[in-house]
Amino acid sequence: MNSSSSWFAGCSIARYWWLRPLVKTNPKNIKPCIPCCVRTWASASDRALKTEVASISDAAMLDKVAALPISTWSYLSERGVRHVGPMAQDFYAAFGVGEDNKHITSIGEDGVALAAIKALHAQLARTTARLTQKGAALHALQLQMAALSARMQVWAAKGRLLG
C-alpha cells in the first residue's frame, strides 16, 4: 500500500479496494478527501447483496430518534468547523447498526431517518383522519344547534302570539 492509500490501513473501508484510487490523504487532518471528479457517493443497496433482511417498526425508530441526543461539535482536527449530529456510541446503543460504536455509516443514518419519516407520515395521516372526523362531527352538531335555535325562535314567536 503506498502512502496515498495509507489512510485505509486498519480501517473498515480497506475492503473497498475500488475506492482507494478516488481517495487522497490530506496530511494536515489525516482524513479522506474525495477529488472533485467524484460528484456523488453511492452505497450499494441491491437486494441481491443483502442477507438477514428483517422488517422494523417505523414507530419504534421514531421513538428512538426522539430520544437520541443530538449536539453540535467539532472534530479535534477541525478547530472552528462545526457539525451537528449524534455521537456514534449513542447511535449504536439506540439502533445497533454498523460495525461498532465508534462510527456511523451514512446508510445506517439514512435508513433510520427514512423509517422515522415514515412513522411521522403515518402519525400525520392518523391525525388528519381524526381531525376530519371531528370536523364532520362538529359540523353535524352546528347544524343540529342551528335547527334547535330555529325551533326555539318559532316557539318563542308562538308563545308571544298566545300570551
C-alpha positions as CSV (number, residue, x, y, z in Angstrom):
1,M,0.0,0.0,0.0
2,N,1.5,3.3,-1.0
3,S,1.4,6.5,1.2
4,S,-1.5,7.9,-0.7
5,S,-3.7,5.0,0.4
6,S,-2.2,4.6,3.9
7,W,-5.5,6.0,5.4
8,F,-7.0,2.7,4.6
9,A,-4.7,0.7,6.8
10,G,-6.6,-0.8,9.7
11,C,-9.8,0.9,8.6
12,S,-13.1,-0.9,7.7
13,I,-13.1,0.9,4.4
14,A,-9.9,-1.0,3.4
15,R,-12.0,-3.8,1.9
16,Y,-13.4,-1.3,-0.6
17,W,-10.4,-1.6,-2.9
18,W,-12.2,0.2,-5.7
19,L,-12.4,3.4,-3.6
20,R,-8.6,3.7,-3.0
21,P,-7.8,5.4,-6.2
22,L,-10.5,8.0,-5.6
23,V,-9.4,8.9,-2.1
24,K,-6.4,11.1,-1.3
25,T,-4.9,11.7,2.1
26,N,-4.9,15.2,3.4
27,P,-1.7,15.3,5.5
28,K,-2.9,18.1,7.8
29,N,-6.1,16.4,9.0
30,I,-5.4,12.8,8.1
31,K,-8.8,12.1,6.7
32,P,-10.0,11.1,3.2
33,C,-10.7,13.7,0.6
34,I,-12.8,12.7,-2.5
35,P,-11.5,14.5,-5.6
36,C,-13.7,16.9,-7.4
37,C,-14.3,14.5,-10.3
38,V,-16.4,12.3,-8.0
39,R,-19.7,14.1,-7.7
40,T,-21.8,11.7,-5.6
41,W,-21.4,8.9,-3.1
42,A,-23.5,5.8,-3.6
43,S,-24.0,3.0,-1.1
44,A,-24.6,-0.4,-2.5
45,S,-28.1,-1.3,-1.6
46,D,-29.2,-4.0,-4.1
47,R,-31.4,-6.8,-2.6
48,A,-29.1,-9.3,-4.2
49,L,-26.2,-8.1,-2.0
50,K,-28.1,-8.4,1.3
51,T,-28.8,-11.2,3.8
52,E,-30.7,-11.5,7.0
53,V,-33.2,-8.8,5.9
54,A,-35.7,-8.1,8.7
55,S,-38.6,-5.6,9.0
56,I,-38.5,-2.9,11.6
57,S,-41.1,-0.8,13.4
58,D,-41.0,2.7,12.0
59,A,-42.7,4.0,15.1
60,A,-40.1,2.4,17.4
61,M,-37.4,4.0,15.2
62,L,-39.1,7.4,15.6
63,D,-39.2,7.0,19.4
64,K,-35.5,6.2,19.4
65,V,-34.7,9.2,17.2
66,A,-36.7,11.4,19.5
67,A,-34.7,10.1,22.5
68,L,-31.3,10.3,20.7
69,P,-29.1,13.2,21.9
70,I,-28.2,15.5,19.1
71,S,-25.5,18.1,19.6
72,T,-23.1,20.4,17.8
73,W,-19.4,19.7,17.9
74,S,-16.1,20.0,16.2
75,Y,-13.5,17.3,15.3
76,L,-10.2,17.7,17.2
77,S,-8.6,18.1,13.8
78,E,-11.0,20.8,12.6
79,R,-10.9,23.6,15.1
80,G,-13.7,26.1,14.4
81,V,-15.6,23.8,11.9
82,R,-19.0,22.9,13.5
83,H,-21.0,19.8,12.8
84,V,-24.3,18.6,14.1
85,G,-25.4,15.1,14.9
86,P,-25.4,12.2,17.4
87,M,-22.4,10.6,18.9
88,A,-21.6,7.1,17.5
89,Q,-21.9,5.5,20.9
90,D,-25.5,6.8,21.4
91,F,-26.5,5.9,17.8
92,Y,-25.2,2.4,18.2
93,A,-26.8,1.9,21.6
94,A,-30.2,3.1,20.2
95,F,-30.2,1.3,16.9
96,G,-27.5,-1.4,17.0
97,V,-26.5,-0.9,13.4
98,G,-23.0,-0.6,11.9
99,E,-19.7,-2.3,12.6
100,D,-19.0,-0.7,16.0
101,N,-19.9,2.2,18.4
102,K,-17.2,4.5,17.0
103,H,-18.6,5.2,13.6
104,I,-21.9,6.0,12.0
105,T,-22.4,5.0,8.4
106,S,-24.4,7.2,6.1
107,I,-26.6,4.2,5.1
108,G,-27.4,3.5,8.7
109,E,-28.2,7.1,9.5
110,D,-30.2,7.4,6.2
111,G,-32.2,4.3,7.0
112,V,-33.1,5.4,10.5
113,A,-34.1,8.8,9.1
114,L,-36.3,7.3,6.4
115,A,-38.0,5.0,9.0
116,A,-38.6,8.0,11.3
117,I,-40.1,10.0,8.4
118,K,-42.4,7.1,7.5
119,A,-43.6,7.0,11.1
120,L,-44.2,10.7,11.1
121,H,-46.1,10.3,7.8
122,A,-48.3,7.6,9.4
123,Q,-48.9,9.8,12.5
124,L,-49.8,12.7,10.3
125,A,-52.3,10.6,8.3
126,R,-53.9,9.3,11.5
127,T,-54.1,12.8,12.9
128,T,-55.6,14.2,9.7
129,A,-58.2,11.4,9.7
130,R,-59.2,12.1,13.3
131,L,-59.4,15.9,12.6
132,T,-61.5,15.2,9.5
133,Q,-63.9,13.0,11.6
134,K,-64.0,15.6,14.4
135,G,-64.6,18.4,11.8
136,A,-67.5,16.4,10.4
137,A,-68.9,15.7,13.9
138,L,-68.6,19.4,14.7
139,H,-70.4,20.4,11.5
140,A,-73.2,18.0,12.3
141,L,-73.5,19.5,15.8
142,Q,-73.6,23.0,14.4
143,L,-76.4,22.0,12.0
144,Q,-78.3,20.5,15.0
145,M,-77.8,23.6,17.0
146,A,-79.0,25.8,14.2
147,A,-82.1,23.7,13.8
148,L,-82.8,23.8,17.5
149,S,-82.3,27.5,17.6
150,A,-84.7,27.9,14.7
151,R,-87.3,25.8,16.6
152,M,-86.9,27.9,19.7
153,Q,-87.4,31.1,17.8
154,V,-90.6,29.6,16.3
155,W,-91.8,28.5,19.8
156,A,-90.9,31.9,21.2
157,A,-92.9,33.7,18.5
158,K,-95.9,31.4,19.0
159,G,-95.6,32.0,22.7
160,R,-95.8,35.7,22.2
161,L,-98.8,35.4,20.0
162,L,-100.6,33.2,22.6
163,G,-99.5,35.1,25.6
